[in-house]
Amino acid sequence: MSEPLRLSKRMSELGLCSRREADEWIARGWVRVDGQIVSELGSKVLPHQKITVERQASAEQARRVTILLNKPVGYVSGQAEDGYQPAVVLIKPENRWKEDRAAQQFQPGQLRSLVPAGRLDIDSVGLLVLTQDGRIAKQLIGEDTSVEKEYLVRVQYTRSGRLPDSELKRLNFGLSLDGKALLPAKVRWQNEDQLSFILREGKKRQIRRMCEAVGLKVLGLKRVRIGRVKLGNLPEGQWRYIGADERF
């Protein structure tokens, strides 16, 4: 017999919303199980039971925005720390890319609950996703995410000669961080001093630590792609809404 699950967890598993959103909707009476409204937090369901949400929930979700920012050096991805500002302070009308074709109009309310879906170090630049949509956050940073992130990394070899092919192979597969083996990566030379990294995980300062392990010093790091969404020509310090036809 299948074990009952928390309703919010089951809704997240089904891709209806994040767990936090599920709890909000349950408390508002916007969730039905087998046609009956369930408004008690912590309620449990069986896997075969049918879960539906009221139109108000779908309408609220449709209003939630996802923003792509080309983060400059000197901004942290999340909460302000050590005197550095969070990247979200750049999301203001004057920084919106003039070539953004999205029909959405900027409203201050869009900054509410706008959180980074993945980190980008303070000294790294490039594509940072900020979203109000828990489904997108889960897709990009959930435990079972398989979405690729691509980076261009300018490096300098700190040992004599050039990086051996055997060490390049270790960057692709064979390194561990914090006692745990890293997932296979795709690492190749882009030109004589720049590597392309494609990862499916995002441990803290992962690329810098990987490079350090094989004698490379990182001089610059830029994220250029998350899944199928590319940084493209978005200028540094500017932002745009994700297009209606874009999917990670």
C-alpha positions, -999 to 999 in steps of 0.1 A, spaced: 0 0 0 14 34 -9 23 57 19 5 91 23 26 122 14 23 158 25 0 176 1 25 204 -5 53 179 -13 30 160 -37 20 192 -55 57 201 -59 65 166 -72 37 170 -98 52 203 -109 22 224 -99 42 248 -78 69 250 -51 62 237 -16 60 272 -3 35 282 -29 15 250 -22 12 260 15 0 295 5 -26 281 -18 -38 255 7 -42 281 34 -62 303 9 -85 273 1 -73 271 -35 -65 234 -35 -89 205 -40 -82 168 -35 -106 145 -53 -129 176 -57 -129 186 -21 -112 218 -8 -83 211 16 -73 241 36 -54 225 65 -16 228 63 2 195 68 -27 175 52 -16 143 35 -27 125 3 -22 92 -14 -3 92 -47 -34 81 -67 -56 110 -55 -64 138 -79 -51 173 -70 -65 204 -87 -60 241 -81 -86 269 -83 -83 295 -111 -71 322 -87 -39 301 -81 -33 297 -118 -39 334 -124 -15 344 -96 11 321 -109 8 335 -145 16 370 -131 49 358 -116 80 370 -135 113 355 -144 142 379 -152 176 373 -169 204 395 -156 239 399 -169 255 402 -134 286 424 -132 315 418 -108 310 432 -73 274 420 -67 263 390 -47 236 367 -60 215 365 -29 213 384 4 236 414 9 268 404 26 301 421 37 289 455 24 282 441 -11 248 447 -27 226 419 -40 222 416 -77 184 423 -74 191 460 -68 200 462 -106 164 453 -115 150 487 -121 134 504 -152 166 523 -163 186 490 -164 161 471 -186 177 462 -219 163 484 -246 160 454 -270 139 434 -246 108 424 -267 87 411 -238 53 428 -235 55 429 -197 57 463 -180 79 467 -150 61 471 -117 77 474 -82 56 444 -70 76 422 -93 106 426 -69 86 409 -42 98 373 -37 122 377 -66 150 353 -58 181 340 -76 177 305 -90 213 295 -85 243 314 -74 270 333 -93 301 343 -73 308 380 -65 338 380 -88 320 362 -116 299 377 -144 272 366 -167 237 350 -167 218 351 -135 182 340 -133 159 358 -108 124 344 -105 91 346 -85 81 312 -99 88 283 -76 85 258 -105 115 274 -123 136 276 -92 130 239 -86 138 231 -122 171 250 -120 184 243 -85 163 213 -72 182 182 -60 174 162 -92 181 190 -117 198 180 -149 198 215 -165 233 223 -179 251 255 -171 279 267 -194 308 290 -185 337 306 -203 367 306 -180 400 325 -186 428 307 -169 466 307 -163 486 276 -157 507 280 -125 531 252 -131 557 247 -158 547 241 -194 511 236 -204 482 219 -187 487 181 -194 459 163 -213 456 140 -183 447 169 -161 421 181 -186 406 146 -184 404 150 -146 385 182 -150 360 163 -171 357 134 -146 378 124 -117 377 153 -92 361 154 -58 351 183 -36 344 181 1 349 144 0 323 138 -27 329 129 -63 318 155 -88 293 146 -116 309 143 -151 315 177 -167 323 188 -203 355 208 -202 374 218 -234 398 245 -246 380 274 -263 413 291 -272 448 291 -258 439 307 -224 401 300 -221 382 269 -212 345 261 -217 329 243 -187 295 226 -189 282 215 -155 250 199 -142 257 209 -106 267 240 -88 287 236 -56 301 268 -40 330 282 -61 331 248 -79 349 259 -111 375 279 -92 382 249 -69 383 225 -98 409 246 -116 429 250 -84 431 212 -81 449 209 -114 472 240 -111 450 265 -130 444 300 -117 410 316 -128 414 351 -142 378 355 -153 346 335 -152 314 342 -172 282 321 -173 268 322 -208 240 296 -208 215 279 -185 198 250 -203 186 263 -236 186 300 -225 216 319 -235 231 352 -223 234 363 -259 239 401 -264 225 412 -231 248 440 -219 266 437 -185 245 452 -157 213 451 -177 183 427 -176 153 414 -196 122 393 -190 124 357 -202 105 353 -235 72 336 -236 87 310 -260 119 304 -240 123 273 -219 153 262 -199 
